[in-house]
Amino acid sequence: MIEAEWWEYDSLDDLADAVAGDVAFIIESAVDARGASLVALPGGNIGPAIYPKLAKQSVPWKKVTIIPTDDRLVPMEDERSNVRAIAKAFLPCGARVIPIAADIADHKLAGNSADARLQDLAWPPDLVWLGMGKDGHTASIFAGPDLQNALDAPRARRAVGVMPDPLPADASVARVTLTRAAILSARTVMIAITGDDKRALLEQAIADGHSSKLPIGRVLAEAEQPIDIHWCQ
């Protein structure tokens, strides 16, 4: 049974304030306990909408390493690049931002490269913050031929390359993504979504658990820690 706690807000601005505060607390606690913090942040729309408020939090950014939960195989200067938005928001704060997408056309090889980069980091992450698409994908764990690779990768494997099928119309490119094991290894897993449709979809995925047909349901079904879900209309 997935243990999930929902936090509801009247507006995206209120949600952003709360998430920024929670992430800052997680970072501060990690730095106090271990002298550094590693967090994984989402792309999509909601992450970049909250980044400015998070960047204003008074935390020891120079002791923070940030990775994207996933990224598109595009150049970093491409607007579709998730790490581009992360770097823009947090490099000026002094945080260390690690790209995981390489300039490799073959998504399988790109996944190997991403995994190798992540193997160099102190693991596990203090936080993996997830979003969710309207089709129920999370990070870049989509339906398609690479779904099982992302779900069933060994615990030591931190990232894989994926080719969604069908490709999303707004970004018709291959991806690299954290594996399910890497996501759930995090000390804290957080989800932020907006809209009634996404809430209903996520609630159903949680209820279905292991039998869910949605990637996010399959990911969360293996969670041993409680999941904090932040939502507004």
MARBA-3410 file (N, C-alpha, C, O; in Angstrom, 1 decimal):
233
0.9,-1.2,0.0,0.0,0.0,0.0,0.9,1.2,0.0,1.8,1.4,0.9 ~ 0.7,2.1,-1.0,1.4,3.4,-1.1,0.9,4.3,0.0,-0.2,4.6,0.1 ~ 1.9,4.8,0.8,1.6,5.8,1.8,1.8,7.2,1.3,2.9,7.6,1.1 ~ 0.7,7.9,1.0,0.8,9.3,0.4,0.1,10.3,1.2,-1.0,10.0,1.7 ~ 0.7,11.4,1.4,0.0,12.5,2.1,-0.1,13.7,1.2,0.8,14.2,0.6
-1.4,14.1,1.0,-1.7,15.2,0.1,-1.7,16.6,0.8,-2.2,16.7,1.9 ~ -1.1,17.6,0.1,-1.1,18.9,0.6,-1.7,19.8,-0.4,-1.3,19.8,-1.6 ~ -2.8,20.4,-0.1,-3.6,21.2,-1.0,-3.5,22.7,-0.8,-3.3,23.2,0.3 ~ -3.5,23.4,-2.0,-3.2,24.9,-1.9,-4.3,25.6,-2.8,-4.8,25.0,-3.7 ~ -4.5,26.9,-2.5,-5.5,27.6,-3.2,-5.0,28.1,-4.5,-5.7,28.5,-5.4
-3.6,28.2,-4.7,-3.1,28.8,-5.9,-1.7,28.2,-6.1,-1.1,27.6,-5.2 ~ -1.2,28.3,-7.4,0.2,27.9,-7.7,1.2,28.7,-6.9,2.2,28.1,-6.5 ~ 0.9,29.9,-6.6,1.8,30.7,-5.8,2.0,30.2,-4.4,3.1,30.1,-3.9 ~ 0.8,29.8,-3.8,0.9,29.2,-2.5,1.6,27.8,-2.5,2.4,27.6,-1.6 ~ 1.4,27.0,-3.5,2.1,25.8,-3.6,3.6,26.0,-3.8,4.4,25.3,-3.2
3.9,27.0,-4.6,5.4,27.2,-4.8,6.0,27.7,-3.5,7.2,27.3,-3.3 ~ 5.4,28.5,-2.7,5.9,28.9,-1.5,6.2,27.7,-0.6,7.2,27.6,0.1 ~ 5.2,26.8,-0.5,5.3,25.6,0.4,6.4,24.7,-0.1,7.2,24.2,0.7 ~ 6.4,24.4,-1.4,7.5,23.5,-1.9,8.9,24.1,-1.8,9.8,23.4,-1.4 ~ 9.0,25.3,-2.1,10.3,26.0,-1.9,10.8,25.9,-0.4,12.0,25.6,-0.2
9.9,26.1,0.5,10.2,26.0,1.9,10.6,24.6,2.3,11.5,24.4,3.1 ~ 9.8,23.6,1.8,10.1,22.2,2.1,11.5,21.8,1.6,12.2,21.1,2.3 ~ 11.7,22.1,0.3,13.0,21.7,-0.3,14.2,22.4,0.5,15.2,21.8,0.7 ~ 14.0,23.7,0.8,15.1,24.4,1.6,15.3,23.7,2.9,16.5,23.5,3.3 ~ 14.3,23.2,3.6,14.4,22.5,4.9,15.2,21.2,4.7,16.0,20.8,5.5
14.8,20.5,3.6,15.5,19.2,3.3,17.0,19.4,3.1,17.8,18.7,3.6 ~ 17.3,20.5,2.3,18.7,20.8,2.0,19.4,21.2,3.3,20.5,20.7,3.6 ~ 18.9,22.1,4.1,19.5,22.5,5.3,19.8,21.3,6.2,20.8,21.2,6.8 ~ 18.8,20.5,6.4,18.9,19.3,7.3,20.0,18.4,6.8,20.8,17.9,7.6 ~ 20.1,18.2,5.5,21.2,17.3,4.9,22.6,17.9,5.1,23.5,17.2,5.5
22.7,19.2,4.9,24.0,19.9,5.1,24.4,19.9,6.6,25.5,19.6,6.9 ~ 23.4,20.0,7.5,23.7,20.0,8.9,24.2,18.5,9.3,25.1,18.4,10.1 ~ 23.5,17.5,8.7,23.8,16.1,9.1,25.1,15.6,8.4,25.8,14.8,9.0 ~ 25.3,16.0,7.1,26.3,15.3,6.3,27.3,16.3,5.7,28.3,15.9,5.0 ~ 27.1,17.6,5.8,28.0,18.6,5.2,27.8,18.9,3.8,28.5,19.7,3.2
26.8,18.3,3.2,26.5,18.5,1.7,25.1,18.0,1.4,24.5,17.2,2.2 ~ 24.5,18.4,0.3,23.2,17.9,-0.1,23.2,17.6,-1.6,23.7,18.4,-2.4 ~ 22.5,16.5,-2.0,22.2,16.2,-3.3,20.7,16.1,-3.6,20.0,15.3,-2.9 ~ 20.2,16.8,-4.5,18.8,16.8,-4.8,18.6,16.7,-6.3,19.4,17.1,-7.1 ~ 17.5,16.0,-6.7,17.1,15.8,-8.1,15.8,16.6,-8.3,14.8,16.4,-7.6
15.8,17.5,-9.3,14.7,18.4,-9.6,14.1,18.1,-10.9,14.8,17.6,-11.8 ~ 12.8,18.3,-11.1,12.1,18.0,-12.3,12.1,19.0,-13.4,12.5,20.2,-13.1 ~ 11.8,18.6,-14.6,11.6,19.6,-15.7,10.1,19.9,-15.8,9.5,20.2,-14.8 ~ 9.6,19.8,-17.0,8.2,20.1,-17.2,7.9,21.6,-17.0,8.8,22.4,-17.3 ~ 6.7,21.8,-16.5,6.3,23.2,-16.3,6.4,23.6,-14.8,6.7,24.8,-14.5
6.0,22.7,-14.0,5.9,23.1,-12.6,7.2,23.4,-11.9,7.3,24.3,-11.0 ~ 8.2,22.6,-12.2,9.5,22.8,-11.6,10.1,24.2,-11.9,10.3,24.9,-10.9 ~ 10.2,24.6,-13.1,10.7,25.9,-13.4,9.8,27.0,-12.9,10.3,28.1,-12.6 ~ 8.5,26.7,-12.7,7.7,27.8,-12.1,8.0,28.0,-10.6,7.8,29.1,-10.1 ~ 8.6,27.0,-10.0,8.9,27.1,-8.5,10.4,27.5,-8.3,10.7,28.0,-7.2
11.2,27.3,-9.2,12.7,27.5,-9.1,13.0,28.9,-8.6,13.8,29.0,-7.7 ~ 12.4,30.0,-9.1,12.8,31.3,-8.6,12.6,31.5,-7.1,13.4,32.1,-6.4 ~ 11.5,30.9,-6.6,11.2,31.0,-5.1,12.2,30.1,-4.4,12.6,30.5,-3.3 ~ 12.5,29.0,-4.9,13.5,28.1,-4.2,14.9,28.8,-4.2,15.6,28.7,-3.2 ~ 15.3,29.4,-5.3,16.6,30.0,-5.4,16.7,31.2,-4.4,17.9,31.5,-4.0
15.6,31.8,-3.9,15.7,32.9,-3.0,15.8,32.4,-1.5,16.0,33.2,-0.6 ~ 15.7,31.1,-1.3,15.7,30.5,0.0,17.2,30.7,0.5,18.2,30.5,-0.2 ~ 17.3,31.0,1.8,18.6,31.2,2.4,19.2,29.8,2.9,19.0,29.5,4.0 ~ 19.8,29.1,1.9,20.4,27.9,2.2,21.8,27.9,1.8,22.2,28.7,1.0 ~ 22.7,27.0,2.3,24.1,27.0,1.9,24.3,26.4,0.5,24.7,25.2,0.3
24.0,27.1,-0.5,23.9,26.6,-1.9,25.3,26.1,-2.4,25.3,25.1,-3.2 ~ 26.4,26.6,-1.9,27.7,26.1,-2.3,27.9,24.7,-1.9,28.9,24.0,-2.3 ~ 27.1,24.2,-1.0,27.2,22.8,-0.5,26.2,21.9,-1.2,26.0,20.7,-0.7 ~ 25.5,22.4,-2.2,24.4,21.7,-2.8,24.7,21.3,-4.2,25.2,22.1,-5.0 ~ 24.5,20.0,-4.5,24.6,19.5,-5.9,23.2,19.2,-6.4,22.4,18.5,-5.7
22.9,19.7,-7.6,21.6,19.5,-8.2,21.7,18.7,-9.5,22.6,19.0,-10.4 ~ 20.9,17.7,-9.7,20.8,17.0,-10.9,19.3,17.0,-11.4,18.4,17.1,-10.6 ~ 19.1,16.9,-12.7,17.7,16.7,-13.2,17.3,15.3,-13.0,18.1,14.4,-13.1 ~ 16.0,15.1,-12.7,15.5,13.7,-12.6,15.5,13.0,-14.0,15.6,11.8,-14.0 ~ 15.6,13.8,-15.0,15.6,13.3,-16.4,15.9,14.4,-17.3,15.9,15.6,-16.9
16.3,14.1,-18.5,16.5,15.2,-19.5,16.3,14.7,-20.9,16.4,13.5,-21.2 ~ 16.1,15.6,-21.8,16.0,15.3,-23.2,17.4,15.3,-23.9,18.3,16.0,-23.4 ~ 17.6,14.5,-24.9,18.8,14.5,-25.6,18.9,15.6,-26.6,18.8,15.4,-27.8 ~ 19.1,16.8,-26.1,19.2,18.0,-26.9,20.4,18.8,-26.3,20.7,18.6,-25.1 ~ 20.9,19.7,-27.1,22.0,20.6,-26.5,21.5,21.3,-25.3,20.3,21.7,-25.2
22.4,21.6,-24.4,22.0,22.3,-23.1,21.4,23.7,-23.4,20.6,24.2,-22.6 ~ 21.8,24.3,-24.5,21.2,25.6,-24.8,19.8,25.6,-25.4,19.2,26.6,-25.6 ~ 19.4,24.4,-25.7,18.0,24.1,-26.3,17.0,24.4,-25.2,17.2,23.9,-24.0 ~ 15.9,25.1,-25.5,14.9,25.4,-24.5,14.2,24.1,-23.9,13.6,24.2,-22.8 ~ 14.3,23.0,-24.6,13.7,21.8,-24.2,14.6,21.1,-23.1,14.2,20.1,-22.5
15.8,21.6,-22.9,16.7,21.0,-21.9,16.3,21.3,-20.5,16.1,22.4,-20.1 ~ 16.1,20.2,-19.7,15.7,20.4,-18.3,16.9,21.1,-17.5,16.6,21.9,-16.6 ~ 18.1,20.6,-17.8,19.2,21.1,-17.0,19.4,22.6,-17.3,20.0,23.3,-16.4 ~ 19.0,23.1,-18.4,19.2,24.5,-18.8,18.4,25.4,-17.8,19.0,26.4,-17.3 ~ 17.2,25.0,-17.5,16.4,25.8,-16.5,16.9,25.7,-15.1,16.9,26.6,-14.4
17.4,24.5,-14.7,18.0,24.3,-13.4,19.3,25.2,-13.3,19.5,25.9,-12.3 ~ 20.1,25.1,-14.3,21.4,25.9,-14.3,21.1,27.4,-14.2,21.8,28.1,-13.4 ~ 20.1,27.8,-15.0,19.8,29.3,-15.0,19.3,29.8,-13.6,19.7,30.9,-13.2 ~ 18.6,28.9,-12.9,18.1,29.3,-11.6,19.1,29.2,-10.5,19.1,30.1,-9.6 ~ 19.9,28.2,-10.5,20.7,27.8,-9.3,22.2,28.0,-9.4,22.9,28.1,-8.4
22.8,28.1,-10.6,24.2,28.4,-10.7,24.5,29.8,-10.1,25.5,29.9,-9.5 ~ 23.7,30.8,-10.4,24.0,32.1,-9.7,24.0,32.0,-8.2,24.6,32.9,-7.5 ~ 23.3,31.0,-7.6,23.3,30.9,-6.2,24.6,30.3,-5.6,24.9,30.3,-4.4 ~ 25.3,29.6,-6.5,26.5,28.9,-6.1,26.4,27.4,-6.1,27.4,26.8,-5.7 ~ 25.2,26.9,-6.4,25.0,25.5,-6.4,25.8,24.8,-7.5,26.1,25.4,-8.5
26.1,23.6,-7.3,26.7,22.7,-8.4,25.6,22.0,-9.2,24.8,21.3,-8.6 ~ 25.6,22.2,-10.5,24.6,21.6,-11.3,25.2,20.6,-12.2,26.1,21.0,-13.0 ~ 24.8,19.4,-12.2,25.4,18.3,-13.0,24.4,17.9,-14.1,23.4,17.4,-13.8 ~ 24.8,18.1,-15.4,24.0,17.6,-16.5,24.1,16.1,-16.5,25.1,15.5,-16.1 ~ 23.0,15.4,-17.0,23.1,14.0,-17.2,22.9,13.6,-18.6,23.2,12.4,-19.0
22.4,14.5,-19.5,22.3,14.2,-20.9,23.6,14.5,-21.6,24.2,15.6,-21.4 ~ 24.1,13.6,-22.5,25.3,13.8,-23.2,25.0,14.0,-24.7,23.9,13.6,-25.1 ~ 25.9,14.5,-25.5,25.7,14.7,-26.9,25.9,13.4,-27.6,26.9,13.2,-28.4 ~ 25.0,12.4,-27.3,25.1,11.1,-27.9,23.8,10.8,-28.5,22.8,10.8,-27.9 ~ 23.7,10.4,-29.8,22.5,10.2,-30.5,21.8,8.9,-30.0,20.6,8.9,-29.9
22.5,7.9,-29.7,22.0,6.6,-29.3,21.5,6.7,-27.9,22.4,6.9,-27.0 ~ 20.2,6.6,-27.6,19.8,6.8,-26.2,20.3,5.8,-25.3,20.4,6.0,-24.1 ~ 20.5,4.6,-25.7,21.1,3.5,-24.8,22.5,3.9,-24.3,22.8,3.8,-23.2 ~ 23.3,4.4,-25.3,24.6,4.9,-24.9,24.6,6.1,-24.0,25.4,6.3,-23.1 ~ 23.6,7.0,-24.4,23.4,8.2,-23.5,23.0,7.8,-22.1,23.5,8.4,-21.2
22.2,6.8,-22.0,21.9,6.3,-20.7,23.1,5.7,-19.9,23.2,6.0,-18.7 ~ 24.0,5.0,-20.6,25.2,4.5,-20.0,26.0,5.7,-19.5,26.6,5.7,-18.4 ~ 26.1,6.8,-20.3,26.9,7.9,-19.9,26.3,8.6,-18.7,27.0,9.0,-17.8 ~ 25.0,8.8,-18.7,24.3,9.4,-17.6,24.5,8.6,-16.3,24.8,9.2,-15.2 ~ 24.5,7.3,-16.4,24.7,6.4,-15.2,26.1,6.6,-14.7,26.3,6.7,-13.5
27.1,6.7,-15.6,28.5,6.8,-15.2,28.7,8.1,-14.4,29.4,8.2,-13.5 ~ 28.0,9.2,-14.9,28.2,10.5,-14.2,27.6,10.4,-12.8,28.2,11.0,-11.9 ~ 26.4,9.8,-12.7,25.8,9.7,-11.4,26.5,8.8,-10.4,26.4,9.0,-9.2 ~ 27.2,7.8,-10.9,28.0,6.9,-10.1,29.1,7.7,-9.3,29.6,7.2,-8.3 ~ 29.5,8.8,-9.8,30.5,9.6,-9.2,30.0,10.5,-8.0,30.8,11.1,-7.3
28.7,10.5,-7.9,28.1,11.4,-6.8,27.8,10.6,-5.5,27.6,9.4,-5.6 ~ 27.9,11.3,-4.4,27.5,10.6,-3.1,26.0,10.3,-3.1,25.2,11.2,-3.3 ~ 25.7,9.1,-3.0,24.3,8.6,-3.1,23.9,8.0,-1.7,24.7,7.6,-1.0 ~ 22.6,8.1,-1.4,21.5,8.5,-2.2,21.2,10.0,-2.1,21.7,10.7,-1.3 ~ 20.3,10.4,-3.0,19.8,11.8,-3.0,19.0,12.1,-1.7,18.4,11.2,-1.1
19.1,13.3,-1.2,18.3,13.7,-0.1,16.9,13.9,-0.5,15.9,13.8,0.3 ~ 16.7,14.3,-1.8,15.3,14.5,-2.3,15.3,14.2,-3.8,16.2,14.5,-4.6 ~ 14.3,13.4,-4.2,13.9,13.4,-5.6,12.5,14.0,-5.7,11.5,13.5,-5.1 ~ 12.4,15.1,-6.4,11.1,15.8,-6.6,10.6,15.5,-8.0,11.3,15.7,-9.0 ~ 9.4,14.9,-8.1,8.9,14.4,-9.3,7.7,15.3,-9.8,7.0,15.9,-8.9
7.5,15.4,-11.1,6.3,15.8,-11.6,5.5,14.7,-12.3,5.9,13.5,-12.1 ~ 4.4,15.0,-13.0,3.7,13.9,-13.7,3.0,14.5,-14.9,2.4,15.5,-14.8 ~ 3.1,13.8,-16.0,2.5,14.2,-17.2,1.0,13.8,-17.3,0.6,12.9,-16.5 ~ 0.3,14.3,-18.2,-1.1,14.0,-18.4,-1.3,12.5,-18.8,-2.4,11.9,-18.6 ~ -0.2,11.9,-19.3,-0.3,10.4,-19.6,0.2,9.5,-18.5,0.2,8.3,-18.7
0.5,10.1,-17.4,0.9,9.3,-16.2,2.4,9.0,-16.2,2.8,8.2,-15.3 ~ 3.2,9.6,-17.0,4.6,9.4,-16.9,5.2,10.3,-15.8,4.6,11.3,-15.4 ~ 6.3,9.8,-15.3,7.0,10.6,-14.3,8.5,10.6,-14.6,9.0,9.5,-15.1 ~ 9.3,11.7,-14.3,10.6,11.8,-14.8,10.5,11.6,-16.3,9.6,12.1,-17.0 ~ 11.3,10.7,-16.9,11.1,10.3,-18.3,10.8,8.8,-18.4,11.2,8.1,-19.3
10.1,8.3,-17.4,9.6,6.9,-17.4,8.3,6.9,-18.1,7.2,7.1,-17.4 ~ 8.3,6.7,-19.4,7.1,6.7,-20.2,6.7,5.2,-20.5,7.5,4.3,-20.4 ~ 5.5,5.1,-21.0,5.1,3.8,-21.7,6.0,3.7,-22.9,6.4,4.6,-23.5 ~ 6.2,2.4,-23.3,7.1,2.2,-24.5,8.0,1.1,-24.3,8.0,0.4,-23.2 ~ 8.9,0.8,-25.2,9.7,-0.4,-25.2,10.8,-0.3,-24.1,11.4,-1.3,-23.7
11.1,0.9,-23.6,12.1,1.0,-22.5,11.5,1.1,-21.1,12.3,1.3,-20.2 ~ 10.2,1.0,-21.0,9.6,1.2,-19.7,10.2,0.2,-18.7,10.5,0.6,-17.6 ~ 10.2,-1.1,-19.0,10.7,-2.1,-18.1,12.1,-1.9,-17.7,12.5,-2.2,-16.6 ~ 12.9,-1.4,-18.7,14.3,-1.1,-18.3,14.5,-0.1,-17.2,15.3,-0.2,-16.3 ~ 13.6,0.9,-17.3,13.6,2.0,-16.2,13.1,1.4,-14.9,13.5,1.8,-13.9
12.0,0.6,-15.0,11.4,0.1,-13.8,12.2,-1.0,-13.1,12.3,-1.1,-11.9 ~ 12.8,-1.9,-13.9,13.4,-3.1,-13.3,15.0,-3.0,-13.3,15.6,-4.1,-13.0 ~ 15.6,-1.9,-13.6,17.0,-1.8,-13.5,17.5,-2.2,-12.2,16.9,-1.9,-11.2 ~ 18.7,-2.8,-12.1,19.3,-3.1,-10.8,19.4,-1.9,-9.9,19.5,-0.8,-10.3 ~ 19.5,-2.2,-8.6,19.6,-1.1,-7.6,20.9,-0.2,-7.8,20.8,1.0,-7.6
21.9,-0.8,-8.3,23.2,-0.1,-8.6,23.1,0.8,-9.8,23.9,1.8,-9.9 ~ 22.1,0.6,-10.6,21.9,1.4,-11.9,21.2,2.6,-11.5,20.1,2.6,-11.0 ~ 21.7,3.8,-11.9,21.0,5.1,-11.5,20.3,5.7,-12.6,19.4,6.5,-12.4 ~ 20.7,5.5,-13.9,20.0,6.1,-15.0,20.0,5.2,-16.2,20.9,4.4,-16.4 ~ 19.1,5.4,-17.1,19.0,4.6,-18.3,18.5,5.6,-19.4,17.9,6.6,-19.2
18.7,5.2,-20.7,18.2,5.9,-21.8,16.9,5.4,-22.2,16.7,4.2,-22.1 ~ 16.0,6.2,-22.6,14.6,5.8,-23.0,14.1,6.5,-24.3,14.5,7.6,-24.6 ~ 13.4,5.7,-25.0,12.7,6.3,-26.2,11.2,6.1,-26.0,10.7,5.0,-26.3 ~ 10.5,7.2,-25.6,9.1,7.1,-25.4,8.3,6.6,-26.7,8.8,7.0,-27.8 ~ 7.3,5.9,-26.6,6.5,5.5,-27.7,5.0,5.5,-27.3,4.6,4.6,-26.5
4.3,6.5,-27.8,4.7,7.5,-28.8,5.5,8.6,-28.2,5.4,8.9,-27.0 ~ 6.3,9.3,-29.1,7.0,10.4,-28.6,6.1,11.6,-28.3,5.2,11.9,-29.1 ~ 6.3,12.3,-27.2,5.5,13.5,-26.9,5.6,14.5,-28.0,6.7,14.8,-28.5 ~ 4.5,15.1,-28.4,4.5,16.1,-29.5,5.3,17.3,-29.2,5.9,17.9,-30.1 ~ 5.4,17.7,-27.9,6.1,19.0,-27.6,7.6,18.8,-27.5,8.4,19.7,-27.4
8.1,17.5,-27.5,9.5,17.2,-27.4,9.8,15.8,-27.9,10.0,14.9,-27.2 ~ 9.8,15.7,-29.2,9.9,14.4,-29.9,11.3,14.0,-30.0,11.9,13.8,-31.0 ~ 11.9,13.7,-28.8,13.3,13.3,-28.7,13.5,12.2,-27.7,12.6,12.0,-26.8 ~ 14.6,11.5,-27.7,14.9,10.4,-26.7,15.3,11.1,-25.4,15.6,12.3,-25.4 ~ 15.3,10.4,-24.4,15.6,10.9,-23.0,16.6,10.1,-22.3,16.9,8.9,-22.7
17.1,10.6,-21.2,17.7,9.8,-20.1,16.9,10.1,-18.8,16.4,11.2,-18.7 ~ 16.8,9.1,-18.0,16.0,9.3,-16.8,16.6,8.5,-15.6,17.3,7.5,-15.8 ~ 16.3,9.0,-14.4,16.6,8.1,-13.2,15.8,6.9,-13.3,14.6,6.9,-13.8 ~ 16.3,5.8,-12.8,15.6,4.5,-12.8,14.6,4.6,-11.6,14.7,5.4,-10.7 ~ 13.7,3.6,-11.6,12.8,3.5,-10.4,13.6,3.3,-9.1,13.3,3.9,-8.1
14.6,2.4,-9.2,15.4,2.2,-8.0,16.1,3.4,-7.5,16.2,3.7,-6.3 ~ 16.6,4.2,-8.4,17.3,5.5,-8.1,16.4,6.5,-7.4,16.7,7.1,-6.5 ~ 15.2,6.6,-8.0,14.2,7.5,-7.5,13.8,7.1,-6.1,13.8,8.0,-5.2 ~ 13.6,5.9,-5.9,13.1,5.4,-4.6,14.2,5.2,-3.5,13.9,4.9,-2.4 ~ 15.4,5.4,-4.0,16.5,5.3,-3.0,16.6,6.6,-2.2,17.3,6.7,-1.2
15.9,7.7,-2.7,16.0,9.0,-2.1,15.5,9.0,-0.7,14.6,8.2,-0.3 ~ 16.1,9.8,0.2,15.6,9.9,1.5,14.2,10.5,1.6,13.4,10.2,2.5 ~ 13.9,11.4,0.6,12.5,12.0,0.5,12.1,12.0,-0.9,12.9,12.3,-1.8 ~ 10.9,11.6,-1.2,10.3,11.7,-2.5,9.1,12.6,-2.5,8.2,12.4,-1.6 ~ 9.1,13.6,-3.3,8.0,14.6,-3.4,7.4,14.7,-4.8,8.1,14.5,-5.7
6.1,14.9,-4.8,5.5,15.1,-6.1,4.7,16.4,-6.1,4.1,16.8,-5.1 ~ 4.8,17.2,-7.1,4.0,18.5,-7.3,3.3,18.4,-8.6,3.9,18.3,-9.6 ~ 2.0,18.6,-8.5,1.1,18.6,-9.7,0.1,19.7,-9.6,-0.2,20.2,-8.5 ~ -0.6,20.0,-10.7,-1.7,20.9,-10.7,-2.8,20.4,-11.5,-2.6,19.6,-12.5 ~ -4.0,20.8,-11.2,-5.2,20.4,-12.0,-6.0,19.2,-11.5,-5.4,18.3,-11.0
-7.3,19.3,-11.7,-8.2,18.2,-11.2,-7.9,16.9,-12.0,-7.9,15.8,-11.4 ~ -7.6,17.0,-13.3,-7.4,15.8,-14.1,-6.2,15.0,-13.6,-6.2,13.8,-13.5 ~ -5.1,15.7,-13.3,-3.9,15.1,-12.9,-4.1,14.5,-11.5,-3.6,13.4,-11.2 ~ -4.8,15.2,-10.6,-5.1,14.6,-9.3,-5.8,13.3,-9.4,-5.5,12.3,-8.8 ~ -6.9,13.3,-10.2,-7.7,12.1,-10.4,-6.8,10.9,-10.9,-6.9,9.8,-10.5
-5.9,11.3,-11.9,-5.1,10.3,-12.5,-4.1,9.7,-11.4,-3.9,8.5,-11.4 ~ -3.5,10.6,-10.6,-2.6,10.1,-9.6,-3.2,9.3,-8.5,-2.7,8.3,-8.1 ~ -4.4,9.8,-8.1,-5.1,9.0,-7.1,-5.4,7.6,-7.6,-5.3,6.7,-6.8 ~ -5.8,7.5,-8.8,-6.1,6.2,-9.4,-4.9,5.3,-9.5,-4.9,4.1,-9.2 ~ -3.8,5.9,-9.9,-2.5,5.2,-10.0,-2.1,4.7,-8.6,-1.6,3.6,-8.5
-2.2,5.5,-7.6,-1.9,5.1,-6.3,-2.8,4.0,-5.8,-2.3,3.0,-5.2 ~ -4.1,4.1,-6.1,-5.0,3.0,-5.7,-4.7,1.7,-6.4,-4.9,0.6,-5.8 ~ -4.3,1.8,-7.7,-4.0,0.6,-8.4,-2.7,-0.1,-8.0,-2.5,-1.3,-8.2 ~ -1.8,0.7,-7.6,-0.5,0.2,-7.1,0.2,-0.6,-8.2,0.4,-0.2,-9.3 ~ 0.6,-1.8,-7.8,1.4,-2.7,-8.7,0.6,-3.0,-10.0,1.2,-3.3,-11.0
-0.7,-3.0,-10.0,-1.5,-3.3,-11.2,-1.7,-2.1,-12.1,-2.4,-2.2,-13.1 ~ -1.2,-0.9,-11.7,-1.4,0.3,-12.4,-0.8,0.2,-13.8,0.2,-0.4,-14.0 ~ -1.5,0.7,-14.8,-1.0,0.7,-16.2,-0.2,2.0,-16.4,0.4,2.2,-17.5 ~ -0.1,2.9,-15.4,0.6,4.2,-15.6,2.0,4.0,-15.0,2.2,3.4,-14.0 ~ 3.0,4.6,-15.7,4.3,4.6,-15.1,4.5,5.1,-13.7,5.2,4.5,-12.9
3.8,6.2,-13.4,3.9,6.7,-12.0,3.4,5.7,-11.0,3.9,5.6,-9.9 ~ 2.3,5.0,-11.3,1.8,4.0,-10.4,2.7,2.9,-10.2,2.9,2.4,-9.0 ~ 3.4,2.5,-11.2,4.4,1.4,-11.1,5.6,1.8,-10.3,6.2,1.0,-9.6 ~ 6.0,3.1,-10.5,7.1,3.6,-9.7,6.8,3.6,-8.2,7.5,3.1,-7.4 ~ 5.7,4.3,-7.9,5.3,4.5,-6.5,4.9,3.2,-5.8,5.0,3.1,-4.6
4.5,2.2,-6.5,4.1,0.9,-5.9,5.2,0.3,-5.1,5.0,-0.5,-4.2 ~ 6.5,0.6,-5.5,7.6,0.0,-4.8,8.2,0.9,-3.7,9.2,0.6,-3.0 ~ 7.5,2.0,-3.4,8.0,3.0,-2.4,7.9,2.4,-1.0,6.9,1.9,-0.7 ~ 9.0,2.5,-0.3,8.9,2.1,1.1,8.8,3.3,2.1,8.4,3.2,3.2 ~ 9.0,4.5,1.5,8.9,5.8,2.3,7.6,6.4,1.9,7.1,6.2,0.8
7.0,7.2,2.9,5.8,8.0,2.5,6.1,9.0,1.5,7.2,9.6,1.4 ~ 5.1,9.3,0.6,5.3,10.3,-0.5,4.5,11.5,-0.2,3.3,11.5,0.1 ~ 5.1,12.7,-0.2,4.4,14.0,-0.1,4.0,14.5,-1.4,4.8,14.6,-2.3 ~ 2.7,14.7,-1.6,2.1,15.2,-2.8,1.6,16.6,-2.6,0.7,16.8,-1.8 ~ 2.1,17.6,-3.4,1.6,19.0,-3.3,0.8,19.2,-4.5,1.2,18.9,-5.7
-0.4,19.8,-4.3,-1.4,19.9,-5.4,-2.2,21.2,-5.3,-2.6,21.6,-4.2 ~ -2.5,21.8,-6.4,-3.4,22.9,-6.5,-4.1,22.8,-7.8,-3.7,22.1,-8.7 ~ -5.3,23.5,-7.9,-6.0,23.4,-9.2,-5.3,24.3,-10.3,-5.7,24.3,-11.4
END
